[in-house]
Each structure stands twice: as structure tokens, then as C-alpha cells.
């Protein structure tokens, strides 16, 4: 599978359909007060950038980056189409989002995802990509249905010993 990741056109029916699937999935697995996905109008704002992963003509997944501050961003609306799960779509989108976050000068990324079994694959992906569990951030509050993660994007400082090697 050769994925092409590009900025998403939120007027595209395929993207709208996958976003609706994402919302329905969240609503089916979490109580309303624990659903923190952004609806279409919440994604179509200047502080949010949405990407689509395409496998040829098929939409394989979506992911978004929301600016929290000049130094931090939040990953939003990550969703892989059912037919493309287990094929690295989420990892590819996450890599593209992290590349953009670094290009923007962000020092950290944050995210909220589900804490229940249906979200186990998402949590595993984030942990494989270096995200660490943390407490609620921003407007989030403690919620037994939510898991919070963060990742530092700050450049690793070089110790004097490493500089001589």
C-alpha cells in the first residue's frame, strides 16, 4: 500500500463520511460527556489542520492537529477506515502530524483518546510512537472514559560526552 497524505478537503464526501463514522464510533463506545471529537464545524477553523491518507482513490484515514499555543498542539480526530486497519495508516498520519508540529516549532503534542477496550489499538499506537500517559490538560477533566497522552518534541540536548564522540 502506497499512502499519499495530503491536506483534507472538508467538503469531500468521502472525508465527511469518515468523519461521521468517527463520530458514530465515539458515540457508540463512550457516554456523551466523554466524547471529545471535533464535529465538522470544529475542524473547519484556522487553528485546526486536517490531513487525509489516501490509498489510491480510497480514503484510508484522517487525522488533525489543533494549535493549543505557539509551543503546543493537540492531535484530534485520528481515525482509520475499517478496511485499512492494521496497515500502518494511523502511524503514517501520526508521523505526518508530528513532522508538521516540529516545523511549526511546537515543543509538545497532547491528545485525549478513549480509556476503554475499543480504544486499545489507538493507545498502543500512541505509546509505540513515544507518547506517555499524563493527566488531563486544557479544558479536559478527569474522566474514567478518557486517557490523556503527551509527547515532548523538544530537541534532545547533547551532553558534553556525546559531543566529543
Buried (B, 14 or more C-beta within 10 A) or exposed (E): EEBEBEEBEBEEEBBBEBBEBBBEBBEEBBEEEBBBBBEBEEBEEEEBBBBBBBBEEEBBBBBBBBBBEEEBBBBBBBBBBEEBEEBBBBBBBBEBBBEBBBEBEBBBBBBBBBBBEEBEEBBEBBEEBEBEEBEEBEEBEEBEBBBBBBBEBEEEEEEEEEEEE
